[in-house]
Amino acid sequence: MKRDPGIPDFAYDCPNLASARLSASVIEVTDEFFADRQRMLQDAPAVFIPDKYDDNGKWMDGWETRRRRHGGHDWAIVKLAVPGVVKGVDIDTSHFTGNYPPAASLEGCRSDRAPDGKTVWMPLLEITSLGSSQHHFFAVTATEPVDYVRLQIFPDGGVARLRVYGAPVPTWKPGDTTTIHELSAIKNGGAIVAYNDAHYGNVAAMLMEGRGRNMGDGWETRRRREPGNDWIIIALGGAGVPEKIEVDTAFYKGNFPDRCSLQAARVEHGTRASIITQSQFWSSLLPEQKLAADTVHTFGADLLAKLGSVTHVKLNIFPDGGISRFRVFGKPSP
């Protein structure tokens, strides 16, 4: 899995807590005269349509305020999809050239209700300069989870996309070892660690809610022309004992894997490279199972090996193909 050296690790390793698809939303802004607030959280990259205009002027794919003439600055408050510890942010000004904000900052808060004038905001990113039509990645050193973030731009302008990368707080409470949860869900902190190939689709979609929307909404490998099989490694949101597995091949009909199997282990320490190496020797959790086209396959506890508490699973597919959704249900471990 080759990474772009220009993109920091947090953008690969952490989910975007401000993803519209995960249900994040912009709940309040000072202004959105030129471009609607919610566009800023769209998951697809921003686009520029040269000849598209609306009643207020040039249509822009992002959030854009009017020109300030009387001092002050603009801001937007985002309710994150799930509470989490922010690890980094991308303030993307793509396609905003003469109308980007010269600077921005980011704050966060933990609250059971929408922020108001009495809210105490925690600094996440100090006021930082921005440039024209580009991604701006900044690492964040926060230690406390937040539910909301406030993006401040100085003094006005447009932001194409805001990505807030972080570690989600699992939905289960500490000490809960009796309730079954979706341990692999991205909203619970599940994450893709590595894979041998992901030629098509969107690999992160495997851990999202619901069924796939189309054949591009999942993990699909190229056609294998050599011996062997394809694989993907998933880190669970927390250690747990698997009790049910779901493998969904929605929309994969002429290209679903013939079979699948699972390996698992409890990994206390390690780098991505060491986890990939170790995974060759992990114990079998689920022996090879036949798969079918466009089907939700459920494998119960009777088919799963009693490995105890695990933190990582490796899904092997034979020989290649596409998986729309993958879920590990189980009881959290201490």
C-alpha positions as CSV (number, residue, x, y, z in Angstrom):
1,M,0.0,0.0,0.0
2,K,1.9,3.0,-1.3
3,R,1.2,6.4,0.4
4,D,1.5,9.8,-1.1
5,P,4.5,11.4,0.8
6,G,2.7,14.8,0.6
7,I,-0.2,13.5,2.7
8,P,0.5,13.0,6.4
9,D,-0.2,9.7,8.1
10,F,-3.2,10.9,10.1
11,A,-5.1,11.4,6.9
12,Y,-4.6,7.7,6.1
13,D,-4.8,6.3,9.6
14,C,-7.8,8.2,11.0
15,P,-11.4,8.6,9.8
16,N,-12.7,12.0,8.9
17,L,-14.9,12.9,11.8
18,A,-16.4,15.8,9.8
19,S,-17.6,13.5,7.0
20,A,-21.1,14.3,5.7
21,R,-21.5,10.6,4.8
22,L,-21.0,9.7,8.4
23,S,-23.7,12.3,9.4
24,A,-21.5,15.3,10.4
25,S,-23.2,18.6,9.6
26,V,-22.5,22.4,9.8
27,I,-25.0,23.6,12.4
28,E,-24.3,27.3,12.4
29,V,-22.4,29.9,10.4
30,T,-22.0,33.7,10.4
31,D,-22.7,33.8,6.7
32,E,-23.1,31.6,3.6
33,F,-24.0,34.2,0.9
34,F,-22.1,32.7,-1.9
35,A,-21.9,29.0,-1.1
36,D,-23.9,26.7,1.2
37,R,-22.3,25.6,4.4
38,Q,-22.9,21.8,3.9
39,R,-20.9,21.6,0.7
40,M,-17.8,22.1,2.9
41,L,-18.3,18.6,4.4
42,Q,-18.9,16.6,1.2
43,D,-16.7,13.5,0.9
44,A,-15.9,13.9,-2.8
45,P,-13.1,16.2,-3.8
46,A,-14.2,19.7,-4.7
47,V,-14.9,20.5,-8.3
48,F,-14.9,23.7,-10.4
49,I,-17.6,24.2,-13.0
50,P,-16.6,27.2,-15.1
51,D,-20.0,28.3,-16.4
52,K,-22.1,27.6,-13.4
53,Y,-23.7,30.6,-11.7
54,D,-26.6,31.2,-9.3
55,D,-28.6,34.2,-8.2
56,N,-25.8,35.4,-5.9
57,G,-22.9,34.9,-8.3
58,K,-20.4,32.2,-9.2
59,W,-21.3,28.8,-7.9
60,M,-18.5,27.4,-5.8
61,D,-18.1,23.9,-4.4
62,G,-17.6,24.7,-0.7
63,W,-18.6,27.2,1.9
64,E,-18.1,30.9,1.0
65,T,-19.1,34.1,2.8
66,R,-19.6,37.6,1.4
67,R,-16.9,40.3,1.5
68,R,-16.7,41.8,5.0
69,R,-16.8,45.6,5.1
70,H,-17.2,46.4,8.8
71,G,-14.6,44.3,10.7
72,G,-14.8,41.0,12.4
73,H,-14.4,37.5,10.9
74,D,-16.5,34.5,9.8
75,W,-16.9,31.1,11.4
76,A,-18.7,27.8,11.1
77,I,-19.6,25.3,13.8
78,V,-19.5,21.6,12.8
79,K,-21.2,18.8,14.7
80,L,-18.9,15.9,14.2
81,A,-20.3,12.5,13.2
82,V,-19.0,11.0,16.4
83,P,-17.0,12.4,19.3
84,G,-13.2,11.8,18.9
85,V,-9.7,13.0,19.7
86,V,-8.6,15.2,16.8
87,K,-5.2,14.1,15.3
88,G,-5.1,16.4,12.3
89,V,-7.1,18.7,9.9
90,D,-7.1,19.5,6.3
91,I,-8.4,23.0,5.4
92,D,-8.8,22.7,1.7
93,T,-9.1,25.9,-0.4
94,S,-9.3,24.1,-3.8
95,H,-10.6,26.4,-6.6
96,F,-10.7,29.4,-4.3
97,T,-8.1,31.7,-5.8
98,G,-9.0,35.4,-5.3
99,N,-11.5,34.6,-2.6
100,Y,-9.8,32.2,-0.1
101,P,-9.3,33.3,3.5
102,P,-5.8,34.5,4.3
103,A,-5.9,32.7,7.7
104,A,-7.9,30.2,9.8
105,S,-8.0,28.6,13.2
106,L,-9.9,25.6,14.7
107,E,-11.4,25.1,18.1
108,G,-13.3,22.2,19.7
109,C,-15.6,21.4,22.6
110,R,-17.3,18.5,24.3
111,S,-20.9,19.1,24.9
112,D,-24.2,17.2,25.0
113,R,-26.0,20.1,23.2
114,A,-25.3,22.6,20.6
115,P,-22.7,25.3,21.6
116,D,-23.9,28.7,22.6
117,G,-22.4,32.0,23.8
118,K,-21.3,30.3,27.1
119,T,-19.4,27.5,25.5
120,V,-15.7,27.2,26.4
121,W,-13.8,26.3,23.3
122,M,-10.5,24.4,23.4
123,P,-7.8,25.5,20.9
124,L,-7.0,22.8,18.3
125,L,-5.2,24.9,15.7
126,E,-3.9,28.4,16.3
127,I,-4.4,31.1,13.7
128,T,-2.5,29.9,10.7
129,S,-1.9,31.3,7.2
130,L,-3.7,29.7,4.2
131,G,-2.9,29.8,0.5
132,S,-4.8,29.8,-2.7
133,S,-6.4,26.6,-4.1
134,Q,-4.6,24.0,-2.1
135,H,-4.8,21.5,0.7
136,H,-3.5,22.6,4.1
137,F,-2.7,19.7,6.4
138,F,-2.0,20.5,10.1
139,A,-1.3,18.0,12.9
140,V,-3.2,18.5,16.1
141,T,-1.9,17.4,19.5
142,A,-5.2,17.3,21.4
143,T,-5.7,14.7,24.1
144,E,-9.4,15.2,25.0
145,P,-12.3,14.1,22.7
146,V,-14.6,16.8,21.2
147,D,-18.2,16.7,19.7
148,Y,-18.1,20.0,17.9
149,V,-15.4,22.1,16.1
150,R,-15.5,25.7,15.2
151,L,-13.6,26.8,12.1
152,Q,-12.8,30.5,12.1
153,I,-11.6,32.2,8.9
154,F,-10.0,35.6,8.9
155,P,-11.6,37.8,7.7
156,D,-13.9,36.1,5.1
157,G,-13.8,34.0,2.0
158,G,-14.3,30.4,0.9
159,V,-13.2,26.9,2.1
160,A,-13.8,24.0,-0.3
161,R,-13.5,21.2,2.2
162,L,-12.9,20.8,5.9
163,R,-11.6,17.4,7.0
164,V,-11.1,16.6,10.7
165,Y,-9.2,13.4,11.2
166,G,-9.3,11.8,14.6
167,A,-9.8,8.7,16.8
168,P,-13.5,8.1,17.5
169,V,-14.7,7.3,21.0
170,P,-16.3,3.9,20.9
171,T,-20.0,3.8,21.7
172,W,-19.5,1.3,24.5
173,K,-18.7,2.3,28.0
174,P,-15.5,1.3,29.8
175,G,-16.1,-2.0,31.6
176,D,-18.9,-3.1,29.3
177,T,-18.0,-6.7,28.5
178,T,-21.6,-8.1,28.1
179,T,-23.1,-6.2,25.3
180,I,-22.5,-7.0,21.6
181,H,-21.3,-4.1,19.5
182,E,-20.0,-3.6,16.0
183,L,-16.4,-3.7,16.9
184,S,-15.2,-2.9,13.3
185,A,-17.4,0.1,12.6
186,I,-15.6,3.2,11.5
187,K,-17.8,5.1,14.0
188,N,-16.4,3.0,16.8
189,G,-12.8,3.5,15.7
190,G,-12.5,0.6,13.3
191,A,-9.8,1.3,10.7
192,I,-8.2,-0.2,7.6
193,V,-4.5,-0.9,8.4
194,A,-3.3,-2.4,5.2
195,Y,-4.2,-4.3,2.0
196,N,-2.3,-5.8,-0.9
197,D,-4.4,-4.2,-3.6
198,A,-7.3,-1.7,-3.9
199,H,-7.5,-1.0,-7.6
200,Y,-11.1,-0.1,-7.6
201,G,-13.7,1.5,-5.3
202,N,-13.3,3.1,-1.9
203,V,-11.7,0.8,0.7
204,A,-12.8,2.8,3.7
205,A,-16.5,2.3,2.7
206,M,-16.1,-1.4,3.9
207,L,-16.5,-0.2,7.5
208,M,-19.4,2.2,7.0
209,E,-23.1,1.9,7.8
210,G,-25.7,0.4,5.6
211,R,-25.2,-1.5,2.4
212,G,-23.1,-0.3,-0.5
213,R,-24.7,2.2,-2.9
214,N,-23.1,0.9,-6.1
215,M,-20.1,-1.2,-7.2
216,G,-17.7,1.7,-6.4
217,D,-18.8,1.8,-2.8
218,G,-16.5,-0.9,-1.4
219,W,-13.1,-2.6,-1.6
220,E,-12.3,-4.3,-5.0
221,T,-9.0,-5.6,-6.2
222,R,-7.8,-6.0,-9.7
223,R,-8.1,-9.3,-11.6
224,R,-5.4,-11.6,-10.2
225,R,-3.3,-13.1,-12.9
226,E,-0.8,-14.9,-10.6
227,P,-1.1,-17.5,-7.8
228,G,-2.2,-16.5,-4.4
229,N,-5.1,-14.4,-2.9
230,D,-5.9,-10.9,-1.9
231,W,-6.2,-9.6,1.7
232,I,-7.0,-6.7,3.9
233,I,-6.2,-6.0,7.6
234,I,-8.7,-4.2,9.9
235,A,-8.0,-2.8,13.3
236,L,-11.1,-3.0,15.6
237,G,-12.2,0.0,17.5
238,G,-11.2,-1.8,20.7
239,A,-10.3,-5.3,21.8
240,G,-13.1,-7.7,21.8
241,V,-14.4,-11.3,21.4
242,P,-15.9,-11.9,17.9
243,E,-19.3,-13.5,17.9
244,K,-20.7,-12.8,14.5
245,I,-19.2,-11.8,11.1
246,E,-20.9,-10.2,8.1
247,V,-19.4,-10.1,4.6
248,D,-21.6,-8.3,2.1
249,T,-21.0,-8.5,-1.6
250,A,-23.7,-5.9,-2.6
251,F,-23.5,-5.0,-6.3
252,Y,-20.5,-7.4,-6.9
253,K,-22.0,-9.9,-9.3
254,G,-19.5,-10.9,-12.0
255,N,-16.6,-9.9,-9.7
256,F,-17.3,-11.2,-6.2
257,P,-14.7,-13.4,-4.5
258,D,-15.2,-17.1,-4.8
259,R,-14.4,-17.7,-1.1
260,C,-13.2,-15.9,2.0
261,S,-11.5,-16.7,5.3
262,L,-10.5,-14.8,8.5
263,Q,-7.4,-14.6,10.7
264,A,-7.2,-12.7,13.9
265,A,-4.9,-11.7,16.8
266,R,-4.5,-9.5,19.8
267,V,-1.8,-7.0,18.8
268,E,-0.4,-4.9,21.7
269,H,2.3,-3.1,19.8
270,G,3.6,-2.7,16.3
271,T,4.0,-0.6,13.2
272,R,2.0,-1.1,10.0
273,A,4.9,-3.0,8.5
274,S,5.3,-5.3,11.5
275,I,1.5,-6.0,11.6
276,I,1.5,-7.0,7.9
277,T,4.4,-9.4,8.6
278,Q,2.9,-10.8,11.7
279,S,-0.5,-11.3,10.0
280,Q,0.9,-14.2,8.0
281,F,1.0,-16.2,11.1
282,W,-2.2,-15.2,12.9
283,S,-4.6,-17.9,14.0
284,S,-7.6,-18.8,11.9
285,L,-10.8,-17.2,13.1
286,L,-13.1,-18.4,10.2
287,P,-12.1,-21.2,7.8
288,E,-12.7,-20.7,4.1
289,Q,-16.4,-20.0,3.3
290,K,-18.1,-20.0,-0.1
291,L,-19.4,-16.6,-1.2
292,A,-22.2,-15.6,-3.6
293,A,-23.0,-12.5,-5.7
294,D,-24.8,-9.5,-4.2
295,T,-25.4,-11.2,-0.8
296,V,-25.1,-10.5,2.9
297,H,-23.2,-13.5,4.3
298,T,-23.5,-14.0,8.1
299,F,-21.2,-16.3,10.0
300,G,-22.2,-17.1,13.5
301,A,-20.3,-18.0,16.6
302,D,-20.6,-21.7,15.8
303,L,-18.2,-21.2,12.8
304,L,-15.7,-19.0,14.6
305,A,-12.7,-20.3,16.5
306,K,-12.5,-19.5,20.2
307,L,-9.5,-17.2,20.1
308,G,-10.6,-15.0,23.0
309,S,-9.9,-11.3,22.8
310,V,-8.5,-9.9,19.5
311,T,-7.7,-6.4,18.2
312,H,-7.1,-7.1,14.5
313,V,-8.6,-9.3,11.8
314,K,-7.3,-10.2,8.4
315,L,-9.9,-10.8,5.7
316,N,-8.6,-13.1,3.0
317,I,-10.5,-13.3,-0.3
318,F,-9.9,-16.1,-2.9
319,P,-8.6,-15.3,-5.4
320,D,-9.7,-11.7,-5.9
321,G,-12.8,-9.5,-6.3
322,G,-15.0,-7.0,-4.4
323,I,-16.4,-6.7,-0.8
324,S,-18.9,-4.0,-0.1
325,R,-19.2,-4.2,3.7
326,F,-17.4,-6.1,6.4
327,R,-18.5,-6.2,10.0
328,V,-17.2,-7.8,13.2
329,F,-19.7,-8.0,16.0
330,G,-18.6,-9.0,19.5
331,K,-18.3,-8.1,23.2
332,P,-15.6,-5.6,24.2
333,S,-12.7,-6.8,26.3
334,P,-11.1,-4.9,29.2
